[in-house]
Amino acid sequence: MKVYLASDHHGYKIKGDILKFLTQKNYQVIDLGDKELNPDDDYPIFAKKAVHALLTDEDTNSRAIMLCGSGQGMCIAANRYKGIRAALCWNPKMAHVARNDDDVNVLCLSADHTSEEDILDTTLTFLNTPFANAARFVRRIKEIDQVED
C-alpha cells in the first residue's frame, strides 16, 4: 500500500511528523508537498496532486492523507474527483467508520484543530481498517457513484 501525503502550509509541520511516523512503521509514503513552508500556498494544488497520484496508482489499496487548517478545504477539493471518497476525521472512531462503512480512500485532517496524538492515531486507524464490504455499504457507494455531474 502506498500512502500519498499532501498539505498546505497549515499542515506542513505535522505532515513531516506523519511521514516520519509512517516510514518507521514501514509504510511506503510519497510526500507530494508542499516541500517547504510557504504561507502563500493554496490547498487545492496539493489536493489535486494527491488525488491524481491516487487515481493513477494501479494498487487499489493505496490511500491519500491530506492536511490543511480545518481539513474541510482538502476534503471539498478531493471529493470533486470521481472515484475519490474523502472524509474529514477528527479521531480514530470517525476514521474507523469512514473506512468500514464508506470505503474512504482519502483521509483529510485538521492541522489547526486536532492534536498530534489524535492525528497519528486517526492515521493508523484509517490505514488499518478494512472496508466491511457489507451489501448495504456497497449499494450506497454505487448510489453515490451514479450521481450525475
Secondary structure as the mmCIF struct_conf table of DSSP 4:
data_model
#
loop_
_struct_conf.conf_type_id
_struct_conf.id
_struct_conf.beg_label_comp_id
_struct_conf.beg_label_asym_id
_struct_conf.beg_label_seq_id
_struct_conf.end_label_comp_id
_struct_conf.end_label_asym_id
_struct_conf.end_label_seq_id
STRN STRN1 LYS A 2 SER A 7
HELX_RH_3T_P HELX_RH_3T_P1 HIS A 9 GLY A 11
HELX_RH_AL_P HELX_RH_AL_P1 TYR A 12 GLN A 24
TURN_TY1_P TURN_TY1_P1 LYS A 25 ASN A 26
STRN STRN2 GLN A 28 ASP A 31
BEND BEND1 GLY A 33 GLY A 33
BEND BEND2 LYS A 35 GLU A 36
TURN_TY1_P TURN_TY1_P2 PRO A 39 ASP A 40
HELX_RH_AL_P HELX_RH_AL_P2 TYR A 43 THR A 56
BEND BEND3 GLU A 58 GLU A 58
TURN_TY1_P TURN_TY1_P3 THR A 60 ASN A 61
STRN STRN3 ARG A 63 CYS A 68
BEND BEND4 GLY A 69 GLY A 71
HELX_RH_AL_P HELX_RH_AL_P3 GLN A 72 ALA A 78
TURN_TY1_P TURN_TY1_P4 ASN A 79 ARG A 80
BEND BEND5 TYR A 81 TYR A 81
TURN_TY1_P TURN_TY1_P5 LYS A 82 GLY A 83
STRN STRN4 ALA A 86 LEU A 88
BEND BEND6 TRP A 90 ASN A 91
HELX_RH_AL_P HELX_RH_AL_P4 PRO A 92 ASP A 102
STRN STRN5 VAL A 106 SER A 110
TURN_TY1_P TURN_TY1_P6 ALA A 111 HIS A 113
BEND BEND7 THR A 114 THR A 114
HELX_RH_AL_P HELX_RH_AL_P5 GLU A 116 ASN A 128
HELX_LH_PP_P HELX_LH_PP_P1 THR A 129 PHE A 131
HELX_RH_AL_P HELX_RH_AL_P6 ALA A 135 ASP A 145
TURN_TY1_P TURN_TY1_P7 GLN A 146 GLN A 146
#
